[in-house]
Amino acid sequence: MPTRVYHSWTRKREMYSLTHAIGTDKSDATHVHEEEKKKEKCRVDIARPWADMPTELMELLLRRLYLMDCLCLTSVCKAWNSLSNLIQSSKVHPWFMYTTNDKSCLWRLFDPVYGKEYSIDMTWLGFSQDISFQYSKDGWLLVLKEGKYFFLINPLTRECIDLPEKDHYYRFVGMSFSSSPTNSDCVVLVVSSYERHFLEISTWKPGEDEWSNMRFYYRFCCPVPGNPVFTGGKFYYYPFRGKLSVYDPNMRTLQTFKTKAPLEIDENATKIMQGYLMESMGDLITVFRESPEDRLRIFQLDQQKMAWSELDGLGDFNIFLNHRTSLAKPFLEKRCPNPIYLSQFADEHCKSIASYSLETIKCQPADRSALKEPTNCIWIEHSRRA
């Protein structure tokens, strides 16, 4: 049998033993040996660790995945944990978290951009009906259970920090925290009303075993539900009557500044005013309207003049409104027409989030009777340290 024919058969069967070729033709044996070396190198390359995948390729991959898939991807190997920075900077936006009023232990996460929903099993914490979301920041939730037990929970990592119990006969009128509890300078703040015109401000820091309490005379009631907002080392509390209160957790002082209210409020009016306070790039922003039928208006505080000025638009930001936590974040997608996201579903099937456009001054959907807001809900954002 001619050698060349045999060699041709060997190339087709690439894994054929080299010992046969060596006995027939030295040049052919060398050629087959080189082919085998290439195949072996290919097999070695395929077996390389996941950590060796180029960052540029990972960036392309992350852009095509939903947030939950991105989070799963970062858990493949330790080297990919740093990819959380890429996730944060590329596509992360606030999610709508809510629970249903039943004996379920599921917390639900809804993506307002892609319409995807995920469930988180929180059986270890108890029934959802006993839990109320109070405030969120940096991927963490301040949770109140059975009216007196406080927890800081990261729902994506399942981390949980028990806070000291607090007397539940006080009426809680505001809760907040400054940053992720993984930071040593984190401050949790709870505002309580225990007598007419008196407030108790309680603070807790990581490592402490009890609340630090301060009591203040405060004759301004809170007609609008809302939580204090932390910026510049202080907590700001605005009851929308022209009085802005500022609590300094380091000095443990409460100051009240007189500011001109953005809208004149008739205390005897029957309308239900809606107001939301939030922080954006160090600035204080308030969004409110005199009633659900009126248009939304946005104001920014000039902290030098302590005066509110109305804004014509959102700039490069989207706003997410909720009475517990409101957020102002950079544009989600180019296709989003500058909306304000509400903490309501657009229909009873919970398939999309209702929104409001400053350009058209209209809500989507237009039929407000179709809007559905869960009793226990909040906006939450993924953190790099989540």
C-alpha positions in Angstrom: 0.0 0.0 0.0 1.5 3.4 -1.0 2.7 5.5 1.9 0.9 8.6 0.7 -2.5 6.9 0.8 -1.8 5.7 4.4 -0.8 9.3 5.4 -4.0 10.7 3.9 -6.0 8.2 6.0 -4.0 9.2 9.1 -4.9 12.9 8.7 -8.6 12.1 8.5 -8.4 10.1 11.7 -6.3 12.7 13.5 -6.1 10.7 16.7 -4.6 7.6 15.1 -1.5 6.3 16.8 1.8 7.7 15.7 3.7 4.4 16.0 2.2 3.2 12.7 3.3 6.3 10.8 6.8 6.2 12.2 7.4 2.8 10.7 6.5 4.0 7.2 7.8 7.5 6.5 9.9 9.7 8.7 8.6 13.0 7.1 5.1 11.9 7.5 5.7 11.0 11.1 7.1 14.4 11.8 4.1 16.0 10.2 1.6 13.9 12.2 3.6 14.7 15.4 3.2 18.4 14.7 -0.5 18.0 14.2 -0.8 16.2 17.5 1.1 18.9 19.3 -1.3 21.5 17.9 -4.3 19.4 19.0 -2.8 19.0 22.4 -2.2 22.8 22.7 -5.8 23.3 21.7 -7.0 20.9 24.4 -4.8 22.7 27.0 -6.2 26.1 25.9 -9.8 24.8 26.3 -9.0 23.6 29.8 -7.7 27.0 31.0 -9.3 28.4 34.1 -12.3 30.7 33.8 -10.3 33.5 35.5 -8.2 33.8 32.4 -11.1 35.0 30.3 -10.3 38.5 28.9 -12.0 41.3 30.7 -13.1 42.8 27.3 -15.0 39.6 26.5 -16.6 39.6 30.0 -17.8 43.2 29.4 -19.5 42.1 26.2 -21.1 39.2 27.9 -22.4 41.3 30.9 -24.2 43.7 28.5 -26.4 40.9 27.3 -27.4 39.5 30.6 -30.1 40.4 33.1 -28.9 41.5 36.6 -29.6 38.1 38.3 -27.7 36.3 35.6 -24.8 38.8 36.1 -24.8 38.1 39.8 -24.6 34.3 39.1 -21.8 34.9 36.7 -19.7 36.6 39.3 -19.9 33.6 41.6 -18.2 31.3 39.0 -14.8 32.0 40.5 -13.1 34.3 42.9 -11.4 36.3 40.2 -14.8 37.3 38.8 -16.0 38.9 42.1 -14.4 42.1 40.9 -16.8 42.1 38.0 -19.4 43.6 40.3 -17.8 47.0 39.4 -18.5 46.4 35.8 -22.1 45.4 36.6 -22.6 48.6 38.7 -21.3 50.9 36.1 -22.9 49.4 33.0 -26.5 48.4 33.6 -27.6 48.3 37.2 -30.8 50.2 38.0 -33.2 50.1 40.9 -35.6 47.2 41.3 -39.0 47.1 42.7 -39.2 44.8 45.8 -42.5 43.8 47.3 -44.3 41.1 49.2 -47.8 39.8 49.1 -50.3 39.8 52.0 -50.3 36.1 52.7 -48.4 33.5 54.6 -45.7 33.3 51.9 -42.0 33.7 52.7 -41.2 35.0 49.3 -39.8 38.5 48.5 -40.4 39.5 44.9 -38.0 41.6 42.8 -39.4 43.2 39.7 -37.1 44.7 37.0 -38.9 47.9 35.7 -36.9 48.0 32.4 -37.1 44.4 31.2 -40.3 43.3 33.0 -38.6 40.4 34.6 -39.6 39.2 38.1 -37.6 37.0 40.5 -38.5 35.5 43.9 -36.2 35.3 47.0 -37.0 32.6 49.6 -36.8 34.3 53.0 -38.2 31.4 55.0 -35.5 31.9 57.7 -36.9 35.3 58.5 -40.6 34.3 58.8 -43.8 35.1 57.0 -43.8 38.1 54.7 -47.0 39.5 56.3 -45.0 40.1 59.5 -42.3 42.1 57.7 -42.4 45.7 56.6 -39.7 47.4 54.4 -38.7 50.7 55.9 -35.7 52.1 54.0 -33.1 51.0 51.4 -29.6 52.1 50.5 -26.6 50.6 48.8 -28.3 47.2 48.3 -29.4 46.9 52.0 -32.9 47.0 53.5 -33.9 48.3 56.9 -36.7 45.9 57.9 -39.1 46.0 60.8 -40.6 42.7 62.0 -43.7 42.5 64.2 -43.5 46.2 64.9 -40.4 46.1 67.2 -37.6 43.9 65.8 -35.1 45.7 63.4 -32.9 44.1 60.8 -30.5 45.2 58.2 -30.7 42.7 55.3 -29.0 42.3 52.0 -31.6 40.3 50.1 -29.2 39.3 47.3 -26.4 38.0 49.6 -28.7 36.9 52.4 -26.5 38.8 54.9 -28.5 39.9 58.0 -27.6 42.1 60.9 -29.8 42.1 64.0 -30.3 45.5 65.6 -31.3 46.1 69.2 -35.0 45.8 70.0 -36.9 49.1 70.4 -40.0 49.9 72.4 -42.8 49.5 70.0 -45.3 51.6 71.9 -43.7 54.7 70.3 -45.1 55.7 66.9 -42.3 55.5 64.4 -42.4 58.5 62.0 -39.2 58.1 60.1 -36.3 55.6 59.5 -33.1 55.8 57.5 -29.4 54.8 57.5 -26.4 56.6 56.1 -24.6 53.8 54.1 -24.0 50.1 53.9 -23.6 48.6 57.4 -20.4 47.0 56.2 -18.9 50.5 56.6 -17.7 51.3 60.2 -19.2 54.8 60.0 -22.7 53.6 59.1 -25.5 55.2 61.2 -29.0 53.9 61.5 -31.6 56.5 62.5 -35.1 56.0 63.8 -37.4 59.0 64.6 -40.3 58.3 67.0 -43.1 60.4 68.4 -43.8 59.6 72.0 -45.7 62.7 73.1 -47.4 65.7 71.4 -44.7 68.0 70.0 -41.8 65.8 71.2 -39.6 63.6 69.1 -37.1 60.9 70.1 -34.2 60.4 67.7 -32.5 57.0 68.1 -29.2 56.1 66.4 -27.2 52.9 66.2 -23.8 52.1 64.8 -22.1 48.8 63.9 -20.8 47.1 67.1 -23.1 48.9 69.5 -25.5 46.8 71.7 -28.2 49.5 72.3 -29.8 52.5 70.8 -28.5 56.0 71.6 -31.6 58.2 72.3 -32.0 62.0 72.2 -35.3 63.8 72.8 -36.3 67.1 71.2 -39.2 69.5 71.3 -40.7 69.6 67.8 -44.0 71.4 67.2 -44.1 70.7 63.5 -46.2 67.6 62.7 -45.5 65.4 59.8 -48.5 65.6 57.3 -46.7 63.6 54.6 -45.2 60.2 55.1 -41.5 60.0 54.4 -38.1 59.2 55.7 -35.0 61.3 56.5 -32.4 61.5 53.8 -28.6 61.4 54.5 -26.2 63.6 52.6 -23.1 65.6 53.6 -22.8 63.8 57.0 -26.3 64.8 58.1 -29.9 63.6 58.0 -32.5 65.9 56.4 -36.1 65.7 57.3 -38.7 67.7 55.5 -42.4 67.7 56.4 -43.3 69.9 53.4 -44.5 72.8 55.5 -41.6 75.1 55.0 -39.6 73.7 57.9 -36.4 71.7 57.1 -35.0 69.8 60.0 -31.3 68.7 60.0 -29.9 66.1 62.5 -26.2 65.8 62.9 -25.4 62.3 64.3 -21.9 63.3 65.4 -22.9 66.4 67.3 -26.3 64.9 68.2 -28.0 68.2 67.4 -31.3 68.9 65.7 -31.7 72.2 63.8 -34.8 73.5 62.1 -34.5 75.9 59.2 -37.3 78.0 57.8 -37.6 77.6 54.1 -40.3 78.8 51.8 -42.5 75.8 51.0 -42.5 74.9 47.3 -46.3 74.9 47.3 -48.7 76.7 49.6 -50.4 74.0 51.7 -53.9 74.5 52.9 -54.1 72.7 56.3 -57.9 72.5 55.9 -57.8 71.1 52.4 -59.4 67.7 51.8 -56.8 66.9 49.1 -54.2 64.3 49.9 -50.8 65.7 49.1 -48.0 63.4 48.0 -44.4 64.3 48.7 -41.0 62.6 48.2 -37.6 63.6 49.4 -34.4 62.2 47.9 -30.7 62.9 47.4 -29.0 63.3 44.0 -25.3 63.9 43.6 -25.2 65.6 47.0 -28.3 67.8 46.3 -31.7 67.5 48.0 -34.5 66.9 45.6 -38.2 66.9 46.4 -41.0 65.7 44.2 -44.7 66.2 45.1 -48.1 67.1 43.9 -51.1 68.5 45.7 -53.3 65.5 44.9 -53.1 62.3 42.8 -54.9 64.1 40.0 -52.4 67.0 39.8 -49.1 67.1 37.9 -45.8 66.2 39.5 -43.4 69.0 40.2 -39.7 68.8 41.0 -37.8 71.2 43.3 -34.1 71.4 44.3 -32.8 72.9 47.5 -30.2 75.7 47.4 -28.5 74.9 50.7 -26.8 78.3 50.8 -30.0 80.2 50.6 -32.2 77.5 52.1 -34.7 78.0 49.3 -36.4 75.7 46.9 -36.2 76.3 43.1 -38.4 74.4 40.6 -36.7 72.3 37.9 -38.0 72.0 34.4 -36.9 68.5 33.9 -34.8 65.6 35.2 -31.6 66.2 33.2 -29.9 62.9 32.7 -31.7 61.2 35.6 -34.7 58.9 36.2 -36.6 59.1 39.4 -38.1 56.2 41.3 -40.8 57.3 43.8 -41.8 55.6 47.0 -42.9 56.9 50.4 -40.2 54.9 52.1 -37.3 55.4 49.7 -37.1 57.5 46.5 -34.1 57.4 44.2 -32.7 59.6 41.5 -30.4 57.7 39.1 -28.7 58.2 35.7 -30.8 57.2 32.6 -31.6 53.5 32.5 -31.8 53.1 28.8 -31.8 55.3 25.7 -35.3 54.1 25.0 -36.7 55.5 28.3 -38.4 58.8 27.5 -37.3 60.6 30.7 -39.9 58.9 33.0 -40.6 59.0 36.7 -41.2 55.5 37.9 -44.0 55.1 40.4 -44.3 52.4 43.1 -47.4 51.0 41.4 -48.0 48.3 38.9 -49.8 49.3 35.8 -52.3 46.5 36.0 -53.5 43.8 38.2 -51.3 41.2 36.6 -48.1 43.0 37.8 -46.4 42.9 34.4 -45.2 46.5 34.2 -44.5 49.5 36.5 -46.6 52.7 36.1 -44.6 55.8 35.1 -45.1 59.5 34.6 -43.7 61.7 31.8 -42.8 65.3 32.5 -42.9 66.0 28.8 -46.5 64.9 28.3 -47.6 65.5 31.9 -49.3 62.2 31.7 -49.2 58.9 33.6 -48.9 55.6 31.9 -51.4 54.0 32.0 -53.8 56.9 31.8 -56.5 55.0 33.8 -55.5 55.5 37.4 -58.1 53.1 38.6 -56.0 50.3 37.1 -52.9 51.1 39.2 -52.0 48.6 41.9 -49.6 49.4 44.7 -48.5 46.6 47.0 -48.9 47.3 50.7 -45.3 46.5 51.5 -43.0 47.7 48.7 -39.8 49.7 48.2 -37.2 50.5 45.5 -33.8 48.9 46.0 -30.5 49.1 44.1 -27.7 46.6 43.7 -24.5 47.7 45.4 -20.9 46.9 44.4 -20.5 45.5 47.8 -23.7 43.6 47.7 
